[in-house]
Amino acid sequence: MKIETLQIKDLTPDPENARQHDEKNLKAIQGSLNQFGQRKPIVITEAGVIVAGNGTVEAAKRLGWTKIDAVKVPGDWTPEQIKAFALADNRTAELANWDKEILATQLLDLEEAGFKIADFGFLQKQDSDQKELDTDSISYEDKFEVVIECKDEFEQQDFLERFTNEGLKVRAIIV
């Protein structure tokens, strides 16, 4: 695999990109690029069409970047193989699950270390008195969770308040 540093202006976003990047997603990518730089190359065709990394390139442009690292798909790939790779690249990451206990602990650790986790697309709301998660008293097997998908932050806040008033231990992690 040969990584090349290319001019962003010479690249073409995939006109058939099935993956959409909303403002929240682009801001998270920008936050990651701003904090860590580019740590993995985008993937392009021989003609410079972006196969994987359309959101990364858009975020980089918003940050004022003029160059980006890229690798090319093999020259003998068919258009169908390229399309299949693009879909697989997007789909495989979203099929993974978070270990919510580890995620919550890591997010708290990073916040305490001074990272702004919201820059990476994570928000964690917790009771202001709670400085760490109480995981010592329960094992993973003894833990039961309910996930409620809310239409917006206001509905989420209503649920949090209602359940807290009912005496339930509640926390919200926005992913």
C-alpha angles and dihedrals in degrees: 000000000000117000115209128189107225138181109259090218089064093058127087123214112236104266089204097045106150092196115086122205114208124196094267091053094047092049090052091051089048090051091051093046091047093050101038108014120226109323100171129038124244117239122240140173123248086263092056098254111148111243099171123013104043090139092047092053093048091049091047090052090052089053090053096251116156099186135047137179116249143172125207126233112243111284092234095058116118121230087254092055090050091050091047091051092050092052093044091049091055098039101046094061094050092051091064119096129224121235091228096201093052091042093051092048093048092048091052090048091051093048090051089050089056101259117143098226091186086070088067095047098267126119123180122193117191139161105282091232093055110088098171140015118266101230098140096082098053135047123219091255091055095051122097123185137191119202117204118190110212127200092228144347092274093058088046091053090050091054092046092051094044094050093043090052088052089057097253123143103245136176132165125217115185111208 
